Structure formats: C-alpha cells, structure tokens
C-alpha cells in the first residue's frame, strides 16, 4: 500500500484516536499540575499504577466505570503524596516526582505479584467496547475514527472541554492559573496557595491514572509490565508542545498518535520491511524531543512553575 | 503550615529525622512483608543475611554496588550543579557498547593498552550522549529532564538494533547478544581467587577523584556555585553555560564507566538486560548520599545490599523482590523530608 493511501483509510484514523486517548488524559493531568506551578514527574509511575488498579478492580468483579473510578482514586493517592512533599514542604519537584514514579511502579509490581502469584500470563478482562454513535459514525473516514470509539475515548475528549472551561471560565480555574503564575497574588486575595496546588496535583494525578487505565481497560484487556513504556514522559513533552493549553495539547496528542499509527503501518509496507523495526519504535521519542526543541523558543511557561511558595517569604 | 529556618540546630534535630526516616522505611517494609503472609522479622533478617551474611553474599553486594557507585557519582555531580541528568541508563549503555565493539577482537592490543583505551572511549561516548541534552538546555532552554529520559528509550532501542544486526554474536544461538570479549579486554580480579573485579577498585578511585574535583578545584567551586544560585553565579562572572557543559561531560563519562565495568569486568559481553535500571537507581544512591561523592560509595553499598538481600530473601520465603524497590523509593522520599526537617521547623498558622 502506498504511504499516502494510508491517510485515506478509516482504520488509520481510528487507531490514531485510540492511541491518542491515554495521552490526552495524562497530558491534561500534567497540564493541570503545571498550570498550578507543580511539575509532576510522578506521571510515568502513576500511569502504571492506574493501569493496574483499574484492570484489577474489574478483574475482581467491579464494573468498568467503577474500575475507572478506582484508578482515579489511586492516582489521587499518589498525587497526595507528591503534593504533600512538593507543596507545603517545598521539596525538589524533580526528586519527589522521580521518587513517586519509583514508588508507584514498584508498589504496583509488588501488588501484582501478591495478587497473582505464579501466573505466566496475566488474565484478561472484558474491556470497554466501541460505542457507535448513529449516523455520525457513518461519515466516511473520520466517522468511524471519531464516533465509533469506546466510551473512555469520548470521556477523554469531553475532559479537554471540561478542563478548558474550568481553567478559563471559572473562579476556580483562575485561582489554579494564578497559583502557577503569581502565588503571592493568590495569597493576597486570602486564598490558600497550598490548598489550590495540592488539589490541582491530586486531580491531575487522578487523570494520569485514568490515562494508564485506558491501556488496560480499553486499548488492551490485560496488564503487562512495561506497558506504559515512557508514555508519561511523552505527555510531559506534549504539555510543552501544547503551550500549557488544553486545546493545543489535544492537537499535539492527536498529531503524535497519528504519527505513531503511521509508523506501524509503514513498517508493514515493502519500503518499511527493509528498515529495522527499532527505528520505527524510536520515532515517538525522537519526535517528542524535536517538539520540545521547536517549541522551546516560544514556550509560555507558567511563571511560578517549580517555584515553591512559602507564605513567610516575600 | 509554614516552614521556618532553625538557626542553631541541636544534635537531636540533626540526627532524629534521618533516623526516623530509616525506622519508618523498615516499618513500612515490615507491613508489606506481612501483607505477603511472611514474618516481617525473618524477612528483614533474611535481607541482611543475604546481603552481608557470608563471604559469597558480601562479594555479590560489592559487585552489585560497583555500577551503582559510577551512576551514583554521575547523578551526584550533575545534580550538584542542578543539571538534571536522568539519562545515566543510556550513558551506561553507551559505555558498554564501546567495550562490546572494541573488546571483542577489533582491537588486538595487550591489556595494558586496550583497557585504558576502552575506558576512555567509553567515557567519551557517555559524555557525548549527555552533551546533546546539555547543549539543548544551555543554547535553547530545553528542559533536560525530559530529553535525558527520552534518550534512554531511544538509545536502548539503538542498542537492541545493533545486537540484532551488526553486533549479533554468530555463535549466540540466535540470542541478541554481542560476541564474547577477548581475554585482554577483561578487567582482572581485584584480589586473586575472589569474585570481585577491578571495576570496584576503579569505582572507589573515581569517587575520590570526583570528591577532589568537587572540593579542591575551581571547576568544583563553579559547579557548586551554579547549583546553588544560577543568577548569582552568572553575576559573579562564572560562565554558567560552560560550567554546565563541563558538568555534563563529567557526569556522562562517569555513568559510561558503569557500562565499561559491567561488560569488561563482570559479564564479558553486551546484552539488553545488562542493566536492571542502574542508571535510575543511581539517582536514589546520589540522593541518599546527599550528593557527596564519598557518601555515594556508602549509599551504593547500602542500596546494593538491599537488592541482593531481597533477591535471596525472595527465593527463601517467596515475598516479591519488588519489596526492595519499594523500600528504596520510600527511603528516598522520607529522607528528603528528614533532611529538610533538620534545618527547618514546621510552624502552625
């Protein structure tokens, strides 16, 4: 098949949107944290924990949506740990974030081994099924891509709208953005910077975990070690690429996912078969670095990102 | 709540928080062991015994500590200058790759020439790998945390590609591994008859050299100044960008020595499972050592001991080895809080 014909197939766009979905959740989560002034490097581990928690909840008899809620709650738990250390204690966000990733990953693997000792291949669950929206899903090419996805994908898109509305149209969103730009001003208004930042990190971490859960509950039907494989770090790059704005971050995630879906298909063409598969697997990471480089010049970084706030200081 | 600096910390204030952090880590590990249906006291005892309880165990711990000293030093050097090098894993593989290419017969030199050549070129490879993100940071302001992390994934795929292609051992029964090194390319034993190679000696020497650089040279002073306050350093006329680049070269080179030592000293060839995350664990080692190069040696022995001990404990009572990783992550997070509390007190509003 010719490379350009790939763009005209519905399956390509369907795959792109599916690949984008977990990235959308996690990127929004990171975006909320960073808009409030906290870099959350716990993202990679929190996604692992979310992937496991959601899947395990369903495996032990809970419904799919309660499973998503469990993942969200587990994410908030790790967010709480992260935010206690980085907000009131004001500790290095780099060190704490990496520590949280390590803690979340290792405790997930520990829990997995405890829950399923001696299994060679993990059991599978019945994941979310595609939900076709009548009429709209019949539009050629983009119809199946946008309107025949699982409910969790629809939720991802809805979250973009919700996060954008809350951030830009509500007093709460204003407070979150101000906490990341000028925390002194927030404190001067009598609001608690600590509470706002901690809340943002917890909600953001919850969304990251749901992003992880998408992998085990919608994209696949089982939990594997290494299944997140750097998606969290890619989401951090996507936040920068999206200039800390939900809409642009969504665009970045879809662009990125489309490229990923494309490389899988090019691998199967005669042209791609001659190239080592590792080259294709490298592409997402290289693309993320390139995105960071391109955006570095005009990045609108939140003013107080990574600056701890201690009320005593001015 | 609010933090207030303590002017003259008492001995109790300096010692109690770190001690409590360690105690809390042990308590959490015990609870997790109980969750796995094991007796916590026997689990902790088995970890200690498995790490330090016999000559064999101790040598295993020293061998495991060797790469961790190198990656711990790499991280300590970089973090001290606030260069967030999270890419020690890739730099380790860069060093290992150089050894696998040069040492399997390509250079047919005597050991006295071959080993130093490989070590230096390994360091160059690791340095170059960190130079890229360091330049992106200095020139374009691209955050090095994400770039170094992403390069880990890229470089591991690159190594995988070479191991399935040009570097694949024709005698390897189809496994993706490199050909065995020639004898001249192997690091000799540190003490005849003991299973411990010169990589450990090199690691100790490196720690001393890094300590000397950090405390006795202008570069060390500049690195600390840049780490403490970049703007103030700039104002004082320190070429911040150049110091960061030098730091990156040193840090990348140190991490690459871990790969050199693992391939030339321990394994004898390169596989994709050469490092079970030594680069990332180096971050824990460096933080537990408070970024002090000599402390890195002690911290590496402690961390290696927990890993080796947990392996042996897991074989005996079936508690998953991931207990070791949880203990280290907990120790890291609690220790940074503890260090903070030695200098600040929490005040209620």
Contacts between the chains, C-beta under 8 A, distances in Angstrom:
chain1	res1	chain2	res2	distance
A	41	B	145	6.8
A	81	B	333	7.3
A	85	B	333	6.4
A	85	B	336	7.1
A	85	B	337	6.4
A	88	B	1	5.4
A	88	B	3	7.8
A	89	B	3	7.3
A	89	B	337	6.1
A	89	B	340	5.9
A	90	B	3	6.9
A	91	B	336	5.2
A	91	B	337	6.9
A	91	B	340	6.3
A	92	B	336	7.1
A	94	B	84	5.3
A	94	B	145	6.3
A	95	B	283	7.8
A	95	B	287	6.0
A	95	B	332	7.5
A	95	B	336	5.8
A	96	B	333	6.8
A	96	B	336	6.9
A	98	B	86	7.0
A	98	B	280	7.7
A	98	B	283	5.9
A	99	B	329	5.7
A	99	B	332	4.6
A	99	B	333	4.5
A	99	B	336	7.5
A	100	B	329	8.0
A	100	B	333	7.4
A	102	B	280	7.3
A	102	B	284	7.4
A	102	B	325	6.7
A	102	B	328	7.2
A	102	B	329	4.0
A	102	B	332	7.2
A	103	B	326	6.8
A	103	B	329	3.8
A	103	B	330	6.6
A	103	B	333	6.6
A	105	B	325	7.5
A	106	B	322	5.0
A	106	B	325	3.3
A	106	B	326	4.6
A	106	B	328	8.0
A	106	B	329	5.7
A	107	B	322	7.7
A	107	B	326	5.4
A	107	B	329	7.9
A	109	B	320	7.3
A	109	B	322	4.4
A	109	B	325	7.4
A	110	B	32	6.8
A	110	B	320	5.3
A	110	B	322	4.1
A	110	B	323	6.3
A	110	B	325	7.8
A	110	B	326	5.8
A	113	B	320	3.7
A	113	B	322	6.5
A	114	B	35	6.6
A	114	B	36	5.6
A	114	B	320	6.7
A	117	B	318	7.6
A	194	B	1	7.8
A	229	B	153	7.4
A	230	B	149	7.4
A	230	B	150	7.1
A	230	B	153	4.9
A	233	B	146	5.9
A	233	B	149	4.6
A	233	B	150	5.9
A	233	B	153	7.9
A	234	B	150	7.5
A	236	B	145	7.9
A	236	B	146	5.2
A	237	B	146	5.4
A	237	B	150	7.2
A	240	B	143	7.4
A	240	B	146	7.7
A	276	B	161	4.7
A	276	B	164	7.2
A	276	B	165	6.4
A	278	B	157	4.2
A	278	B	158	6.9
A	278	B	160	5.3
A	278	B	161	3.9
A	278	B	164	7.8
A	279	B	157	8.0
A	279	B	161	7.0
A	281	B	157	5.3
A	282	B	153	7.6
A	282	B	154	5.0
A	282	B	157	4.8
A	282	B	158	7.2
A	285	B	150	4.4
A	285	B	151	7.7
A	285	B	153	4.7
A	285	B	154	4.8
A	286	B	150	7.9
A	286	B	154	6.2
A	288	B	146	7.4
A	288	B	150	5.5
A	289	B	136	8.0
A	289	B	142	8.0
A	289	B	146	7.9
A	289	B	147	5.5
A	289	B	150	5.5
A	289	B	151	7.5
A	292	B	136	7.8
A	292	B	142	5.0
A	292	B	143	7.1
A	292	B	146	6.3
A	292	B	147	6.5
A	293	B	136	6.3
A	293	B	140	6.1
A	293	B	142	5.7
A	296	B	136	7.7
A	296	B	140	4.5
A	296	B	141	5.3
A	296	B	142	4.7
A	297	B	140	7.2
A	299	B	141	7.9
A	310	B	2	6.4
A	310	B	3	5.8
A	311	B	2	5.4
A	311	B	349	7.6
A	312	B	2	5.2
A	312	B	3	7.4
A	312	B	4	6.7
